[in-house]
Every structure is written in C-alpha cells, then in structure tokens.
Amino acid sequence: MSLPIQEVAEASADMGKFGAAIGAGIVAVGAGLGIGKIGTAANEGIARQPEASGDIRGGSIILAALIEGVSLFAVVVCLLIALK
C-alpha cells in the first residue's frame, strides 16, 4: 500500500529541515575549528618571531573575519532552508 502524496511531501520536507539543521551545526563546528587553527598558528608565529607580531596579528584577524563571514552566510542559508 502506498502513502498518499501529501504524506510523502511532508516527510520529505521534514527531512530537508533536519538536513538543514545538521548543516548549520557542521558549519558552526567547522568555523570554530578554523578560527582555532588560525589562533594557534598566530600564537606560534608570534612566539617564534616577536618582531613580526603586528603583521601576524593583522593577518589572523582578517582571516578569522573571512571565515566568520562565510560561516554566517552558510548558517543563514541553512536556516532559510529549514524555515521554508
């Protein structure tokens, strides 16, 4: 016995929302790991060459901002899919 088309469509929409929620979580974890790696590398670089701390700090802030922007965009896309 097959399910009515309406029930199949609702189940499909629920799976899409579940996938969007999982995607938003993965994006948040990935952004955290990326920014953490930037911070680790910046601290190691400053420890090795303290005279270059300004350049390293500036570069790491720019990279962290770019990662945060991309992750925010991805989370918004996931939430728009979930609210659809």
C-alpha positions as CSV (number, residue, x, y, z in Angstrom):
1,M,0.0,0.0,0.0
2,S,1.5,3.3,-1.0
3,L,1.4,6.5,1.0
4,P,-0.7,9.5,-0.2
5,I,1.4,12.1,-2.0
6,Q,0.7,14.7,0.8
7,E,2.3,12.5,3.5
8,V,5.3,11.8,1.3
9,A,5.7,15.5,0.6
10,E,5.5,16.3,4.4
11,A,8.1,13.6,5.2
12,S,10.4,14.9,2.5
13,A,10.1,18.5,3.9
14,D,10.8,17.3,7.4
15,M,14.0,15.5,6.2
16,G,15.0,18.7,4.4
17,K,14.7,20.7,7.7
18,F,16.6,18.0,9.5
19,G,19.4,18.2,6.9
20,A,19.5,22.0,7.2
21,A,19.8,21.8,10.9
22,I,22.6,19.3,10.7
23,G,24.3,21.5,8.1
24,A,24.1,24.6,10.3
25,G,25.7,22.6,13.1
26,I,28.5,21.4,10.9
27,V,29.2,24.9,9.7
28,A,29.5,26.2,13.2
29,V,31.9,23.4,14.3
30,G,34.0,23.9,11.1
31,A,34.2,27.7,11.7
32,G,35.3,27.1,15.3
33,L,38.0,24.7,14.3
34,G,39.2,27.0,11.5
35,I,39.4,30.1,13.7
36,G,41.1,27.9,16.4
37,K,43.8,26.8,14.0
38,I,44.4,30.4,12.9
39,G,44.8,31.4,16.6
40,T,47.2,28.5,17.2
41,A,49.3,29.3,14.2
42,A,49.3,33.0,15.1
43,N,50.5,32.4,18.6
44,E,53.2,30.0,17.4
45,G,54.4,32.6,14.9
46,I,54.5,35.4,17.4
47,A,56.4,33.2,19.8
48,R,59.0,32.4,17.1
49,Q,59.3,36.0,15.8
50,P,58.0,38.6,18.3
51,E,59.1,41.4,16.0
52,A,56.5,40.3,13.4
53,S,53.6,40.3,15.9
54,G,51.8,43.2,14.3
55,D,51.8,41.6,10.8
56,I,50.8,38.2,12.1
57,R,48.0,39.6,14.3
58,G,46.6,41.7,11.5
59,G,46.6,38.8,9.1
60,S,45.0,36.4,11.5
61,I,42.2,38.9,12.3
62,I,41.5,39.3,8.6
63,L,41.4,35.5,8.1
64,A,39.2,35.0,11.1
65,A,36.8,37.6,9.8
66,L,36.6,36.0,6.4
67,I,35.9,32.6,7.9
68,E,33.2,34.1,10.2
69,G,31.6,35.8,7.2
70,V,31.4,32.6,5.1
71,S,30.1,30.6,8.1
72,L,27.5,33.2,8.8
73,F,26.3,33.1,5.2
74,A,26.2,29.2,5.3
75,V,24.2,29.2,8.5
76,V,21.7,31.7,7.1
77,V,21.2,29.6,4.0
78,C,20.6,26.5,6.2
79,L,18.1,28.4,8.3
80,L,16.3,29.7,5.3
81,I,16.0,26.1,4.0
82,A,14.8,25.0,7.4
83,L,12.1,27.7,7.6
84,K,10.9,27.1,4.0
